[in-house]
Amino acid sequence: MHQFISCLFTLAVKPEEFQEFKALISKIVAATREEPGTLVYEYSVNEDANTVHILERYNADAVVSHVDLTFAPFGERFLQLCQVTGLVVYGTPDAEIRKRLDPFGAVYMTPFDGFSR
């Protein structure tokens, strides 16, 4: 298994709910910051505040605990405030990771060349 898993989520957010969404995200980011295996966890928004990307990179052994322990308490409200419209996963996730990402319509991209620093 590849040692890192990266995810790019695309979310649709109603602009009138963006401030509430942003407040929730600050709580999720604070909780995620405590995870030693989370290497990148960044939210970005377009100018119209209706499309958000989440760029995530984990040590492969940290994905399941992020979803099950850190994100789970926020998941219901998160999914009330946005719709996941896309998820691209980079790396070679095992069956347990796929089980958690498949419900979001994950498209898996397997690395075949290149490097990270």
Sequence and secondary structure as in RCSB ss.txt:
>XXXX:A:sequence
MHQFISCLFTLAVKPEEFQEFKALISKIVAATREEPGTLVYEYSVNEDANTVHILERYNADAVVSHVDLTFAPFG
ERFLQLCQVTGLVVYGTPDAEIRKRLDPFGAVYMTPFDGFSR
>XXXX:A:secstr
  SEEEEEEEEEE GGGHHHHHHHHHHHHHHHHT TTEEEEEEEE TTS EEEEEEEEEGGGHHHIIIIIIHHHH
HHHHHHEEEEEEEEES   HHHHHHHGGGT EEE   S    
